[in-house]
Amino acid sequence: MLEREITALTVTPMCSALVDSSMLGNMPKCIAVGWSGGIDSTALLLGLHDLGFKVQAWHIDHAWHSDSAEQAVRLSKQAELWGIPFLSKRLKSAPSCNREAHARRGRYKAFQSMAKETGVGAIALAHHADDQAETVCMRMLQGAGVMGMRGIQEIVQREQLTLYRPLLHVHKRDLERMLSMRGISYIEDKSNQDTTLWRNHIRLKLFPAMQAAGVQPQQFFMRWQKQAIALSNTIENMMSPLVFKQSQGCCSVDWDAWQALLKPVRAEVLQRMMANVMGKGVVLGRRHIELIEFWQSNGGKNGLDLSGCRLSRMSDCLHLEAKKASSCI
């Protein structure tokens, strides 16, 4: 990890100018910031601090580098110079495969733990416009549906912690230019150059290739995102009359009402049921959706064993139940 000395500058009006003003009224005055020490999170941390928010810097040491623990100590000292409370948690070393997903799960679990320790129920994250374009591209390559193509959401509730992302309208180059003009240095993580990580491959290989071919990737994928948002709103409206009946480990909807919906809407109902039963972030793959479509077209006889749960038609209901659930609707 290449570190540049971070200055002790505390007043940064240009930082605050980049924060989405439309979100400020929704954000609590006492809020954490996920701080890696990099360009994006440093700009966000100082921007909110400048605006008068009582910020805390929450740092996650992913243990990807031999010097990561030492880096956390240095960030702690820098936060102290700025007068900002600092908390850090170190994750267990990630497996060699699927490192990004493992780190993401560990990071949010650590944030939940920090929220309980401090009583702070909100955190601001520094995802920006370039992250948004990369996310839409990545989800497209993964075969995501309309809902997934909406990209990173501005405000998300995860258990007792609310996540805010007030920089989604800002490009990374603007954040870097702002910090440079104010004389604020930052950390450059060498893992950002590791093209074995999918997001880095998109950023460093695919997007430059698109630009060389005359296509602006940020504009291209952001157009897709806008269309996905419009379509997802339509799907949400079509789903709205449907009643989700749920208890621990189970979820049901009216069979006839579900069957009468258009195929994309039926698929989203299934994903919503899956999230209710198995937890947020757990989704059905395309293969499962097609299998369920074939099953329902034949009257929903017997049932289907899916990943950790079972789908069945019970009387007049479509019923999803975790395999280990002891109670049902």
N, C-alpha and C positions, 0 to 999 in steps of 0.2 A: 504494500500500500504506500503510495507516494503522498507525503504530507507536506503541505505548505503551511507556514506559521499563520495562525488565525489571529487577527488583530483584536484588540480590546475595545473597538469602537462600539458604542452603545446606542447612538442616535442614528437611525438609518431611514430617513423619510422616503427614499426611493424604494426601499423594501416594502413599506406599507402601501405605496401607491399601486403595487402590482397585485395586491390581495383583492379578490372579488368582493366589492363593496356590497353586493346584493345578498351575500351570505353572512355578513358581519352581524346583522341584527338577530340572526338565528343562533349564533354561536354564544355559548356561555362565556362570561368574562374570565372564569377560571378554567383553563384548558391546557391539555398536554400537547406537545408537538413531537411527532416521531422524528428524531434527529440522528442522522448518520454522520453528520459533519460535512456532507457533500454540498454542492451548489444549491440544489433545490430546497433541501430541508433547512439549510442555514439561512437562506433568504426568507423562508416562511417563518422560522423561529424569530428572527430579528424584526420581521415585518409586523407580526402580531405583538411582539414586545413593544415596538415603537407606537403601536396603536393603543396601548394601555391595557392589553390583556394580561392577566396574571398567568403567565406561561410556565410550564414545566418542560424540561427537555428529557424525553424518554428515549434512551439509546438501547438498541438490541445488538449485542455482539454475537454474530452468527458463527463464530469460531472457524471461519473459512481460512484464516491466515494466522501464521505463528505470532504475529505482532498485534493481533486484534485486541487482546486484553490490555496491552500497553496503550493502544490507541484510545480505549475507553477511559483510561485514567487521564490522558491528556485532554480529552473532551470534557471530562468532569472539571478539570482545572479551568478550562476556557469558560465554561458555563458559570463558574464561580466568579470569574472576572466580570462577566456580564450581569451578575446578580440574578441568575436564573437557576432555580432548583433543578437538580440533575439526578436521574435514576437510570440504572443500567442493569440489564439481565443478560447472561451468557447462555446461549443455546448449546445443546449437545451437537457434536460434529454431525454434519449432514451426510447421508449415504451418497455413494458415487453416482447413483442414478436418480433422476428426478429431484435434483438438489433445490431447484427453485420452488417447487410445490412444498417440499419439506420445510424450507426456510419460511415460506409464507404462513404455513400453519403454525409453526413455532413462534413466529413473530406475533401473530394475533393472540395466541394463547398467553404470551408474555405480557402483552398490552392489557389483557383482561386481568391478569394477576396484579399489575401495577395499579390499575383502576381500583381494585379492592384495597390495596395497601394505602393509597393516598386519598381515596374518596372522590377522586376526579373522574367524572363520568363522560368526558368528551376528549377526543384527540383529533388534532388537525394533521393531515398527511399531505406531503408535497408533490403528489402526482400532478403533472403538467400536460400541456397539449400534445407534446411529442410522445409522452407515455400513453396518452389516449389513442393516438393513431397506431402505435405499436400493438396495443392491446386488441384493437379491432382487427388488425391484420392477423395477429396470432390466433384469435378466436375463429376467424374465417378459415384459416388453415387447419384448425382442429375440427371443423365441420359444425360449428355452433349454429344454433337457430337464431331467430329474430331477437329473442330476449338476450341472448349472449352477445349479439352484435351491438347492443346498446353501449357496450364498453364500460368504463369506470363510472360509477355513480357519484354524484356530488355529496350526498348525505346517505349514510347507511347505518342502520341500527344492528349491532351485534351483541346480543344478550343485553348486559347493562351498560354497554359502552357505545356511544354515538361517534361515528367517524365523519369528519368534515374534510372536504378537499377543495380549498378555495383558490387553487392555482391552475385549474383545468383549462382556463382560457389563455394561459400564458405559455409562450414557447421557452425552451431551455436557454436559447441564445440570449433572450432578454434578461433572464435571471443572472446568467453569467456576466453579461455586460453591466448590469446594475451593481453586482458585488465588486466588479473590477473598478468601476467609477468611484465607489465608496472606499476602496482600499481594503476590502475584506477578503481574506484568503479562505481556502476551503480544502477539504480532503479529496483526493482523487483515488478511488478504489481500483486497484489493478484488475479486479475480477470483472470490471466493466468492459475489459478488452477480451474476455474469454468467450470466443464464438462457439464453444460447445454448449453454452447456455442459449436457449432458443431466442429469448428476447434480444440478447446481444447480437446474435446472427442476423436477426431482422434489421436491427439498427445499423450494424456495421457492414453488412453484405447486401441484403435484399434492397433496403431503401436507397443506398447509393447507386445500385444497379438500375433501379427504377428512374432515378434522377438522370442518370447517364442516357437513358432511353427517352428522356423528355417528359416523364411523368412525375408530378410532385406527389410523393406518397402521403404526406400529411393531409393535403387537400383531398386526395383520392379516398382515403379511408375515413376521413371525417364526413365526407358526403354519404358514404355507406352508413355511418353511424346515425346521421340525421334521418335517413330513410328507415332505419331499423327502429328508431324511437317512434316515428310516426306510425309504423305498422304495429309496434308493441302496444301503443295506446289504443289502437283499434281492437286488438286482441283482448286487452284488459276490459274494454267496454263490453265486448261480447261475452266475456266470462262473468261479468258482474252479477247477473241474476242467479248464478249457480251458488248453492249453499254448501260449504265444506263442513261436514260434521266430523269432529275429531275428538279422540281421547288418547291416552298414553299409548303410543305405538300403533295407532290405527287412524285411518282417514277414509271417509266415504262421501260420495256425491250421488245424486239421482242418476240412475242408468239412462233413462230415456232422454233426460235433458242433456247429458254428456254426449250421447250418441247422436243427437240432433245437431251438434256443433260442427263447424268446418274442421277439417283434419288438423290444420295448424293450431286451432284453438283447443281441440281435444288433446293435442300433444302438450300444450302449456298447462292444461289442467292436470295432466299426469305428472308433470315436473313439479307443480305446486303441491300435489299430494305427496310426492316423493320427499320434498323438502320438509313437509310437516311430519312425516313418519321417520325419516332417516337423518334429518338435520340439514341445515343450510349448506349449500355447496355440493350436496350429493345429487347427482342427476342421472337420468336414464340416457343411454347412448342411442344413436340412430337405429342400431340393430334391434334394440329392445322396443323402440317406438313402432317399427315396422311389424315386429312380431305381435305386439298388442293390437295394431290395426287389423291384422289378419284374424286374430282371435275374436275381436269384437264383431267383425263382419260375419262370423260364423255363429253368432249368438252368445258369445262369452261362456261357452260350456266348460265345465271343470274349472281350471284355474291356471295361472302361470306363475312359476317360480322365477323371480328376478334376483337381482343382486341384494341379498340380505332381507328380502321381503317377498310377499306373495300377493298377487292381484287376482281377484275373483269377483264373480257376480253373485251377490247375495240378495235374493228376492228382487227388489226394485232398485238396488244400489250397486254401484261400482265401488269395490271395497279393497283398500290396500292396507296390509298389516305386516309389521316387522315379524320375522319368523320366530323371534324369541318373546314376542309380546304376550302377556298373560291376560290382557283384557282387550275388549273390542267394543265397537259401537253396536 
